Every structure is written in structure tokens, then in C-alpha cells.
Amino acid sequence: MTKLAGVAGQRPTKRHQIFQISLMSALLDGIYDGEMTIEELLRRGDFGLGTFNALDGELLVLDGTCFQLNADGGAHTATIGQRTPFAVVTDFVPHIVAEISAPSSQDQVGALITSLAPSQNYLYAVRMTGDFQLVRMRTVARQERPYRPLVDVTRGEPVVELTDVSGVFVGFRTPLYERGIGVPGGHLHFIDDQRRRGGHVLDFVVRRATLELCLGTDLHLALPLSADFAAAHLDPVDLPAQIEATERHH
């Protein structure tokens, strides 16, 4: 794995905004209805991830297009009138670029990101484009009211595995102090080159890829105005365990 370019080891000198609607802890508590449309979300950034109303699949934004990733592993373009209860987007600018030229595990890529990042105290949008030996994914399925907590929804979800696939990972590296606001550590969604398959990433093995990091200094957080959000329990004692179970269980 060879670093190509960037500002690793240097503090940022310019501000870059990341926009987020709602909180991860609200999603964990079953707040699945949102008031922001995809059209509104795309005004805030051309790159990002999230989910759709009623957890109707995973959301992925790439190059200004929003995709809906389905529970069966399929993908299609979302409509601008659809809504999201939780999403994170930014205008992607590759501040740091590295080439991964040898087979690499998820842990190895995570270590590379850590080594390239000027500081672990900022947010980073992460884009990885290339060829992959394995991508293991799962995707939430549409829910009906009364909504169950996310940890119950994701328990036992089917896992889809793609092998020898080319595509793009879209995600964020979030500092630990943002636990509950976002997903601490790495949160990744995947879509293949044909834009027909994708999902929430559980594990992967890179064959070769270009890794790009966009450093975020400013977080614009928009909280829902709904009665459900106002009554939500957003600081459960087992918050770290819930996040681990819903984001990384496989």
C-alpha cells in the first residue's frame, strides 16, 4: 500500500463542511420517518450515505446521484421526492489520496486510513474505488409502524456476498467523541460499477483500489422536528453495544 499524495501529518488550514440530518441514536430508537427529501439532501452534498423513510433500504450518494440499495442486494436510482430520516453528505474533495496495490483486509485499510489522517479528531469522508475480492453486505428492509428499535430490525438480516467485483465504497470515518451523533469508526456503503448491486458493508477484501479521504472540519447537524424525535430516548446506557450490533454484526 503506497501513499500517493495529500496532507497526512498536517493540520487542516481550510474549513470543509459535512451535513447530517438526525442522529444515529435516534435511528437506534426507531425514528425512521424523516422530513428531508432527497432533493433537499442533494443540495447539501454530492457524496454520502444514510437510509430512507421506514428504513426502506440503504442510501448512497455518489457524484451527485442518490441510489437506493435494497434488502436483496440490488440497487437503483432514488427519486428526488423520497425522504430520509438519517443521512450524512458532503461535497467530496480528495484531500488525501493513496493507492492500495496489494490484497488488503478491512483492518489493513482501516490502519492505512489512521496512518494517513492528520488527526483522529476530525471527520473524514472516505471514497475507495477499485477491484475487490470480497464485499460482504447487508441491507435494512422496509418497516411498518409501530417501529421496532434498530437492533431488533437488523438481527438476523440476510447477508449478501459479492466476489470479484469492481465498484465504489462510500463512507465516513467518525471520531469516537461523536458516538450517538454518528457511527464511531468506519461506516461504509458499497455500489458496483454497473450501479445494480450494493449495500451496507460488513467486511471486504481489496484486490487493488484508490483510497481518497476528504477532511471535514465543520459538522452541520439538522435535528428532526417530529414528535417522535422530541420523545426519543437518545442516550441509552448500552449505546456502544447497540451501535456495534447494528453496524458491524455479521
Helices and strands as residue ranges (DSSP letters): E 2-5, E 17-21, H 24-28, E 36-37, H 38-42, E 47-51, G 53-55, E 58-62, E 65-69, E 75-77, E 83-84, E 86-90, E 96-100, E 104-105, H 106-116, E 123-138, H 150-154, E 160-174, G 176-178, E 185-192, E 198-216, E 218-222, H 227-230, H 239-248
